[in-house]
């Protein structure tokens, strides 16, 4: 089964899968439940190292080499999730057909975005508030790891963005410490 077929089945059945992407080192792959797919992006409920739902990641579909519904440790993950009575949070309706649409729609529901440009800087993420998103580029106002605002803005070409995280415990804590209003509760 090719990756797009495996992805479609996993979304329909809410199956725990492993994503193999060209940016990760061997054996270091994302695990989660894919819950929405568009023309450009797929969103998964990420399962973190605590064997618990850890927010969401939007992955660029063109970077996904393989979607595995069997992988080493899957049985342990399933047993751990069941023992903890974990569930996947509901995802608002997001625009997954373009990068600008994704960023704008996520920002309507989540205060901070976690951007990865893994082709340029594989071990770095930037966290911030979306200031602008156009067809070609976007810009963020960045926040530091101690919830202080960084001066200025950071600009990104949309074609460089490979992963967008949101709703995770870390970025939600940063938003709370920075006293950002929660856009979900207008």
Steps between C-alpha positions, in 0.01 A plus 500: 500500500645841406523783756193691375285185519635412845435857611140492373433173687664632818289817495179307444574249779686738738789255500828567679776522239863594459599766246830456320621828353819593320609734781515251784793279578453127479268372774401852612152536356181675606226288653141613508148475374440678168172687521477734202650527155497768232678556170824616667489413871400210724431550872572238760429485871857447616571234762790618713767322705260475796277278282234771509349736245740794467332756279483504124748505214427599143739322265559593138371204301780516246751423779329179613684199363298233678207456739545186708208341681731237647822603672721399789336596831153560356342243733658674800369838383148361459510332842634818662237721338223262606633471857506880527154523340646750254297654224579720204377857533257635245659702224336815366441528128833609351605601149749230400517595133770768529764608747353848543155350554634255756681769699204738496247235599717354779554853637124541537500224763852487648709788637845373398635315199811282495664526158762259367706556188677165517662527158686814613545438872403146604539539877340842544143617549363851532200571722290811462184681406406528134524858376448448128444215260497542123524257213881528495606566858403554860635679804487432873567697811720256689483414868801377697519188715432716807185655345663833411431661164788520256536839330401526139351231284625189329412436137473161330445384145198270503688246290757464782242412767483122547312461828264712710432407861219634715298417809788325677563532871821703458362765266176521699704561818708768325177670388358490854818641659510775233133569584383455143127481462374163383347555155270199547308692767403830338 
